[in-house]
Amino acid sequence: MKEPLHSLPDLEFLSGRSKKASLTPPSLLFFLFSFPFCLYFSIMLHLLGVNLPDRKLIGTALQYFYGIGEPTAFKLCEQLKIPKTQRVAELTEAQVTDLTNTLAGMTIESDLKRQIREQVMHHRNIGNYIGRRHAMSLPVRGQRTRNNAKTAKKLNGRWVQRRGFTAWTQPQSPLQRFMDNYSL
């Protein structure tokens, strides 16, 4: 028996075979262009550090950016004259360039996260009501706390604790606070 011209790695996760698969060229083409394989290895457009799947509509794909919701995405499409029914894979080079330039001028992703974190830290440092509520991981905008404050307790503390600013969140002992206030 002759050895095939091409040798493929073990494909048992796709075909259920336990030995090395030796596919003939027509079945190899079928394998490469079959529907599940194409979904697994879909090509994505990479814009400003975010992967946009090419099978999504452009209005939906723009929402992958942190800070862009549905209304902003549709306003961008209207501003750049991109049809709402167009998919990411169908964008031309000029449209991708215009979209990149427009998004580069907006405050999105890490810049927006940094800006929010700085605003929270500003409120905490000046000690106003909003800052105290953030520090205690409680709702900030007047919601009730008798029953439903679980989401706020999860979210309000994370802007500082998970970002490496743990110096402000560590509680002080009463003795340490007294020594700091009344040291000579």
LONU-942442 format. One line per 8 residues: number of its first residue (from 1); their letters; for each residue x, y, z of N, C-alpha, C, O. Coordinates in steps of 0.02 Angstrom, whole numbers, padded with zeros to 5 digits. Each point is the difference from the previous one (the first is absolute). Example, Ala and Ser with C-alpha at 12.3 -4.5 7.8 and 13.67 -1.06 7.14 Angstrom:
BEGIN
1	as	00660 -00284 00390 -00045 00059 00000 00045 00060 00000 00052 -00001 00033 ~ -00070 00054 -00069 00042 00059 00003 -00039 00055 00037 00025 00055 00008
//
This chain:
BEGIN
1	mkeplhsl	00042 -00059 00000 -00042 00059 00000 00044 00062 00000 00047 00005 00039 ~ -00063 00041 -00084 00040 00061 -00006 -00018 00050 00054 -00057 00005 00022 ~ 00108 00032 -00001 -00010 00055 00048 -00030 00059 -00038 00023 00016 -00055 ~ -00074 00019 00083 -00029 00057 -00035 00051 00057 -00006 00047 00005 00040 ~ -00057 00037 -00090 00046 00055 -00011 -00001 00052 00056 00050 00032 00015 ~ -00106 -00025 00016 -00005 00049 00055 -00014 -00038 00064 -00037 -00049 00001 ~ 00066 00072 00053 -00011 -00031 00065 -00031 00052 00046 00029 00054 00010 ~ -00086 -00070 00018 -00035 00048 00043 00007 -00021 00073 00009 -00059 00015
9	pdleflsg	-00013 00106 00031 00003 -00017 00071 -00062 -00037 00021 -00047 -00009 -00039 ~ 00046 -00013 00100 -00056 -00038 00027 -00062 00044 00003 00002 00052 00033 ~ -00055 -00072 -00066 -00061 00040 -00003 -00058 -00035 00035 -00057 00006 -00021 ~ 00072 -00044 00075 -00054 -00038 00030 -00051 00045 00035 -00056 -00021 00011 ~ 00075 00082 00008 -00048 00045 00031 -00054 00022 -00049 -00053 00022 00021 ~ 00067 -00026 -00086 -00050 00019 -00050 -00035 -00060 -00031 -00060 00002 -00013 ~ 00097 -00055 00001 -00029 -00056 -00037 -00017 -00060 00043 -00036 -00044 -00023 ~ 00060 00041 00084 -00013 -00057 00043 00046 -00058 -00014 -00008 -00053 00030
17	rskkaslt	00057 00060 -00074 00047 -00053 -00016 00055 -00002 00053 00018 00053 00027 ~ 00007 -00111 -00013 00053 -00005 00049 00069 -00003 -00031 00050 00008 00034 ~ -00045 -00021 -00100 00064 -00001 -00033 00008 00062 -00043 -00047 00039 -00007 ~ 00106 -00029 -00020 00012 00059 -00041 -00043 -00002 -00062 -00006 -00051 -00033 ~ -00024 00108 00018 -00045 00003 -00058 00041 00011 -00063 00043 00044 -00002 ~ -00057 -00083 -00048 00032 00010 -00065 -00055 00018 -00048 -00034 -00043 -00027 ~ 00025 00107 00015 -00054 00024 -00042 00025 00008 -00072 00056 00025 -00011 ~ -00096 -00044 -00035 00016 00013 -00070 -00015 00073 -00015 -00039 00031 00037
25	ppsllffl	00068 -00003 -00088 -00011 00072 -00014 -00072 00022 -00005 -00016 00053 00026 ~ -00031 -00090 -00059 -00070 00024 00000 -00030 00002 00070 -00035 00048 00017 ~ 00048 -00099 00023 -00029 00001 00068 00036 00052 00043 -00030 00026 00047 ~ 00093 -00012 -00062 00035 00053 00036 -00032 00068 -00014 -00009 00040 00046 ~ -00009 -00028 -00109 -00034 00063 -00017 -00068 00003 00034 -00020 00053 00024 ~ -00015 -00109 -00022 -00065 -00001 00034 00009 00016 00074 -00040 00037 00029 ~ 00093 -00065 00002 00013 00013 00070 00016 00073 00013 -00024 00029 00048 ~ 00064 00001 -00093 00021 00069 00011 -00058 00049 -00010 -00002 00052 00033
33	fsfpfcly	-00045 -00068 -00077 -00054 00047 -00014 -00067 -00023 00029 -00052 00027 -00019 ~ 00054 -00075 00064 -00063 -00021 00031 -00022 00054 00049 00041 00038 00025 ~ -00105 -00036 -00010 -00030 00054 00039 00029 00005 00071 00019 00054 00021 ~ -00016 -00110 00019 00026 00007 00068 00074 00021 00001 00021 00038 00044 ~ 00017 -00062 -00092 00071 00019 -00001 00008 00075 -00013 00041 00033 00031 ~ -00082 -00006 -00077 00004 00071 -00015 -00021 00042 00060 00028 00054 00011 ~ -00076 -00078 00028 -00019 00037 00061 00056 -00001 00051 00011 00050 00035 ~ 00024 -00106 -00030 00053 -00006 00049 00059 00045 -00017 00030 00030 00045
41	fsimlhll	-00014 -00024 -00108 00057 00040 -00022 -00024 00061 -00040 00025 00011 -00055 ~ -00071 00028 00083 -00024 00058 -00038 00052 00055 00002 00037 00007 00049 ~ -00036 00032 -00101 00047 00055 -00006 -00031 00061 00033 -00060 00013 -00009 ~ 00100 00024 00047 -00027 00057 00036 00038 00063 -00020 00060 -00002 -00016 ~ -00095 00057 00017 00030 00065 -00013 00026 00026 00067 -00037 00001 00050 ~ 00100 00019 -00048 00031 00024 00062 00006 00076 -00005 00041 00026 -00037 ~ -00082 00009 00077 00000 00073 00001 00016 00025 00070 -00035 -00017 00048 ~ 00088 00056 -00041 00017 00032 00063 00000 -00048 00059 -00023 00017 00055
49	gvnlpdrk	00049 -00077 -00065 00006 -00049 00054 -00061 -00042 00013 -00001 -00038 00048 ~ -00050 00043 -00089 -00062 -00038 00009 -00013 -00042 -00063 00004 00026 -00055 ~ -00019 -00089 00065 -00016 -00044 -00056 -00074 00005 -00015 -00042 -00010 00044 ~ 00026 00026 -00106 -00070 00005 -00022 -00015 -00060 -00044 00032 -00008 -00053 ~ -00079 -00035 00072 -00016 -00058 -00042 -00031 00022 -00066 -00043 00043 -00002 ~ 00066 -00074 -00053 -00020 00024 -00066 -00069 -00023 -00020 -00025 00024 -00051 ~ -00007 -00068 00086 -00068 -00021 -00018 -00053 00044 00033 -00059 -00007 -00016 ~ 00078 00051 00062 -00048 00043 00034 -00016 00061 -00043 00040 00022 -00041
57	ligtalqy	-00099 00006 00052 -00017 00064 -00030 00044 00053 00032 00020 -00006 00057 ~ -00005 00059 -00094 00048 00050 00023 -00026 00036 00063 00039 00017 00044 ~ -00105 -00006 -00040 -00028 00032 00059 00007 -00042 00062 00009 00026 00055 ~ -00013 -00092 -00063 00009 -00045 00057 00073 -00009 00017 00018 -00003 00059 ~ 00025 00000 -00109 00071 -00011 00012 00033 00060 00034 00046 -00009 00039 ~ -00070 00069 -00053 00029 00059 00032 -00012 00000 00075 00035 00034 00038 ~ -00086 -00070 -00015 -00015 -00003 00071 00050 -00043 00038 -00004 -00004 00061 ~ 00051 -00028 -00096 00053 -00037 00034 00050 00048 00033 00038 -00021 00044
65	fygigept	-00038 00084 -00064 00043 00050 00032 -00032 00021 00066 -00060 00010 00003 ~ 00101 -00005 00049 -00024 00025 00065 -00015 00074 -00007 00043 00039 -00019 ~ -00105 -00020 00033 -00019 00070 -00005 -00042 00015 -00061 -00022 00057 -00009 ~ 00009 -00106 -00033 -00044 00010 -00059 -00060 -00046 00008 00007 -00061 00001 ~ -00065 00091 00004 -00062 -00038 00004 -00037 00001 -00066 00028 00021 -00051 ~ -00090 -00042 00052 -00038 -00004 -00061 -00013 00068 -00032 00010 00008 -00060 ~ -00031 00044 00099 -00012 00065 -00033 00063 00030 -00030 -00002 00027 -00055 ~ 00057 -00032 00090 00063 00028 -00025 00023 -00038 -00062 00026 00031 -00047
73	afklceql	-00034 -00096 00046 00020 -00040 -00058 -00040 00020 -00062 00028 00006 -00054 ~ -00094 00004 00063 -00041 00019 -00058 00015 00071 -00022 -00004 00015 -00060 ~ 00020 00030 00107 00019 00068 -00019 00066 00000 -00040 00007 00037 -00048 ~ 00040 -00081 00068 00062 -00006 -00037 -00013 -00025 -00071 00030 00024 -00048 ~ -00075 -00074 00042 -00016 -00026 -00067 -00030 00054 -00044 00016 00005 -00059 ~ -00061 00035 00088 -00031 00054 -00039 00052 00053 -00018 00000 00026 -00056 ~ 00044 -00010 00103 00051 00052 -00013 00048 -00022 -00055 00020 00041 -00042 ~ -00001 -00105 00042 00047 -00025 -00050 -00034 -00027 -00063 00033 -00025 -00046
81	kipktqrv	-00100 00030 00044 -00040 -00023 -00058 00011 -00074 -00014 00008 -00022 -00057 ~ -00009 -00017 00111 00005 -00073 -00005 -00071 -00028 00010 -00031 00015 00051 ~ 00005 -00056 -00097 -00067 -00028 00009 -00004 -00044 00062 00048 -00034 00018 ~ -00105 00035 00015 -00009 -00040 00061 00001 -00075 -00014 00015 -00040 00045 ~ -00030 00021 -00107 -00003 -00071 -00017 00067 -00027 -00024 00004 -00059 -00019 ~ 00047 00099 00018 00066 -00022 -00024 00037 -00037 00056 -00004 00019 00058 ~ 00039 -00071 -00078 00039 -00040 00048 00072 00025 00002 00022 00035 -00045 ~ 00014 -00055 00097 00069 00023 00009 00044 -00024 -00058 00044 00036 -00022
89	aelteaqv	-00056 -00097 -00003 00040 -00027 -00054 -00009 00038 -00065 00043 -00002 -00043 ~ -00099 00037 00036 -00015 00036 -00062 00026 00072 00000 -00011 00036 -00049 ~ 00045 -00015 00102 00026 00069 00003 00057 00009 -00049 00042 -00045 -00007 ~ -00039 00101 -00025 00056 00015 -00044 00057 00030 00040 -00008 00017 00059 ~ 00066 -00013 -00090 00059 00028 00034 -00012 00073 00020 00021 00021 00054 ~ -00055 00017 -00097 -00014 00070 00016 -00047 00006 00060 00010 00043 00043 ~ -00060 -00087 -00040 -00046 00001 00057 00036 -00020 00064 -00013 00030 00053 ~ 00057 -00079 -00056 00038 -00021 00059 00045 00057 00024 00007 00012 00060
97	tdltntla	00025 00023 -00107 00043 00057 00018 -00040 00056 00032 00021 00027 00051 ~ -00079 -00010 -00080 -00042 00052 00029 -00025 -00020 00070 -00001 00041 00045 ~ -00018 -00104 -00038 -00024 -00024 00064 00056 00002 00053 -00012 00020 00057 ~ 00073 -00039 -00077 00056 00002 00046 00015 00071 00021 00012 00013 00059 ~ -00012 00034 -00106 00014 00070 00017 -00054 00028 00046 00016 00038 00046 ~ -00079 -00055 -00058 -00054 00025 00043 00005 -00029 00070 -00008 00036 00049 ~ 00021 -00101 -00045 00005 -00032 00066 00061 00024 00039 -00001 00003 00061 ~ 00055 00014 -00097 00060 00024 00033 -00011 00067 00034 00033 00016 00050
105	gmtiesdl	-00080 00023 -00076 -00015 00065 00030 -00049 -00004 00059 -00010 00050 00034 ~ -00019 -00108 -00022 -00049 -00009 00054 00035 -00025 00063 00054 -00030 -00004 ~ -00085 00041 00061 00025 -00028 00063 -00033 -00067 00011 -00057 -00004 00022 ~ 00093 -00050 -00038 -00026 -00068 00007 00053 -00044 00030 00058 00020 00007 ~ -00078 -00081 00011 00044 -00052 00025 00040 00023 00061 -00029 00024 00049 ~ 00095 -00032 -00049 00041 00012 00060 00000 00074 00020 00005 00014 00060 ~ -00011 00033 -00107 -00003 00070 00018 -00063 00015 00040 00002 00037 00050 ~ -00059 -00065 -00070 -00062 00010 00036 00002 -00033 00069 -00023 00030 00049
113	krqireqv	00051 -00090 -00045 00006 -00033 00065 00044 00039 00047 -00015 00006 00060 ~ 00070 00022 -00086 00045 00040 00041 -00035 00064 00023 00008 00020 00057 ~ -00047 00011 -00101 -00035 00061 00017 -00051 -00013 00055 -00006 00040 00047 ~ -00031 -00095 -00052 -00050 -00017 00052 00036 -00014 00066 -00023 00022 00053 ~ 00078 -00058 -00056 00038 -00016 00061 00026 00064 00033 -00002 00006 00061 ~ 00026 00041 -00101 00025 00063 00027 -00057 00041 00032 00011 00031 00052 ~ -00070 -00031 -00083 -00056 00036 00029 -00022 -00030 00067 -00015 00037 00047 ~ 00014 -00103 -00043 -00017 -00033 00063 00051 00017 00053 -00017 00015 00057
121	mhhrnign	00082 -00017 -00075 00052 00015 00049 -00003 00073 00021 00016 00016 00057 ~ -00035 00029 -00102 -00007 00071 00017 -00054 00008 00053 00009 00035 00050 ~ -00067 -00067 -00061 -00054 00005 00049 00020 -00030 00066 -00018 00027 00053 ~ 00056 -00081 -00054 00022 -00031 00063 00050 00045 00036 -00002 00006 00061 ~ 00047 00025 -00098 00051 00042 00031 -00028 00063 00031 00023 00022 00052 ~ -00074 00009 -00084 -00028 00061 00029 -00051 -00017 00054 -00020 00045 00037 ~ 00000 -00106 -00031 -00041 -00023 00055 -00073 00022 -00004 -00032 00007 00052 ~ 00005 00002 -00111 -00070 00018 -00004 -00044 -00062 00005 00025 -00056 00008
129	yigrrham	-00091 00066 -00012 -00047 -00054 00010 00011 -00057 -00050 -00001 -00058 00018 ~ 00011 00077 -00081 00010 -00050 -00053 00062 -00041 00015 00000 -00062 -00007 ~ 00054 00095 00027 00062 -00035 00015 -00006 -00047 00060 00028 -00054 00000 ~ -00065 00076 00051 -00010 -00044 00058 -00041 -00061 -00019 00013 -00055 00023 ~ -00064 00065 -00066 -00041 -00057 -00021 00042 -00049 -00042 -00008 -00060 00007 ~ 00051 00086 -00050 00045 -00044 -00037 00046 -00037 00047 00012 -00060 -00009 ~ 00014 00094 00059 00047 -00031 00046 -00032 -00056 00040 00032 -00050 00016 ~ -00097 00058 00000 -00035 -00052 00038 -00033 -00052 -00046 -00034 -00045 00024
137	slpvrgqr	00044 00051 -00089 -00029 -00046 -00049 -00076 -00002 00005 -00031 -00053 00001 ~ 00000 00112 00004 -00072 00007 00004 -00025 00037 -00061 00039 00031 -00036 ~ -00105 -00033 00023 -00027 00037 -00058 00014 00074 00006 -00005 00029 00054 ~ 00021 00003 -00110 00022 00069 00000 -00058 00047 -00017 -00001 00057 00024 ~ -00046 -00079 -00064 -00050 00047 -00029 -00067 -00003 00035 -00052 00009 -00032 ~ 00050 -00021 00097 -00061 00006 00038 -00044 -00062 00001 -00057 00004 00021 ~ 00083 -00061 -00043 -00041 -00061 00003 -00006 -00024 00072 00041 00018 00043 ~ -00092 -00057 -00030 -00010 -00025 00067 00049 -00056 00015 00023 -00035 -00045
145	trnnakta	-00006 00028 00108 00049 -00052 00020 -00030 -00051 00047 00036 -00044 00024 ~ -00101 00048 -00010 -00029 -00047 00047 00003 -00071 -00027 00015 -00047 00037 ~ -00030 00039 -00101 00000 -00067 -00030 00050 -00007 -00056 00041 -00047 00000 ~ -00044 00092 -00048 00034 -00013 -00063 00061 00045 -00010 -00005 00051 -00033 ~ 00060 -00070 00061 00062 00037 -00012 00056 -00048 -00019 00059 00018 00005 ~ -00078 -00077 -00027 00052 -00050 -00016 00042 00020 -00059 00061 -00008 00001 ~ -00092 00035 -00053 00038 00020 -00059 00048 00057 00016 00057 00000 -00022 ~ -00080 00049 00060 00043 00056 00018 00058 -00023 00044 00055 00026 -00006
153	kklngrwv	-00068 -00073 00049 00055 -00025 00043 00052 -00036 -00041 00059 00000 00017 ~ -00080 -00031 -00072 00048 -00032 -00044 00039 00051 -00041 00061 -00005 -00007 ~ -00098 00055 -00021 00030 00044 -00049 00037 00059 00030 00054 00017 -00024 ~ -00081 00015 00074 00029 00063 00024 00069 -00010 00031 00041 00046 -00003 ~ -00028 -00102 00033 00066 -00010 00028 00052 -00020 -00050 00060 00004 00014 ~ -00081 -00027 -00073 00049 -00028 -00047 00041 00053 -00036 00055 -00015 -00023 ~ -00080 00076 00018 00037 00051 -00039 00066 00015 00032 00046 00022 -00035 ~ -00039 -00034 00098 00062 00015 00034 00037 -00064 00018 00060 -00005 -00011
161	qrrgftaw	-00095 -00044 00037 00033 -00059 00028 00033 -00042 -00055 00055 -00024 00011 ~ -00087 00014 -00067 00027 -00044 -00051 00049 00034 -00046 00029 -00033 -00043 ~ -00020 00097 00050 00042 00036 -00046 00069 00016 00030 00038 00039 -00030 ~ -00022 -00066 00087 00066 00011 00028 00004 00060 00046 00055 00019 00019 ~ -00111 00010 -00001 -00001 00057 00046 -00023 -00023 00069 -00046 00031 00028 ~ 00075 -00083 -00001 -00026 -00027 00063 00021 00041 00060 -00024 -00013 00056 ~ 00068 00062 -00064 00022 00040 00057 -00059 00039 00030 -00002 00011 00060 ~ -00046 00011 -00101 -00056 00039 00025 -00054 -00045 00030 -00041 00024 00039
169	tqpqsplq	00041 -00087 -00056 -00055 -00042 00021 00017 -00041 00063 -00044 -00032 00028 ~ 00107 00032 -00007 00017 -00039 00059 -00023 00036 00063 00016 00059 00010 ~ -00055 -00093 00032 -00025 00033 00061 00056 00010 00050 00047 -00040 00005 ~ -00052 00094 00033 00048 00014 00053 -00029 -00021 00066 -00061 00004 00010 ~ 00104 -00026 00035 -00023 -00016 00067 -00014 00065 00038 00029 00052 -00017 ~ -00072 -00053 00068 -00013 00061 00039 00063 00028 00032 00008 00061 00005 ~ 00037 -00104 00018 00062 00023 00031 00043 00036 -00052 00028 00053 00015 ~ -00023 -00080 -00075 00040 00032 -00052 -00030 00068 -00020 00037 00048 -00011
177	rfmdnysl	-00104 -00044 00006 -00033 00063 -00015 00013 00052 00054 00012 00058 -00015 ~ -00013 -00079 00078 00013 00045 00056 00071 00025 -00002 00013 00060 00010 ~ 00034 -00105 -00025 00071 00020 -00002 00013 00048 -00058 00040 00046 00006 ~ -00074 -00056 -00063 00008 00045 -00057 -00028 00069 00016 00029 00050 -00021 ~ -00085 -00047 00056 -00032 00065 00014 00035 00039 00055 00003 00062 -00003 ~ 00024 -00096 00054 00026 00035 00059 00075 -00012 00009 00024 00001 00057 ~ 00012 -00012 -00111 00073 -00009 00008 00033 00068 00009 -00022 00050 -00028 ~ 00075 -00049 00067 00035 00063 00016 00051 00018 -00051 00033 00052 00007
//
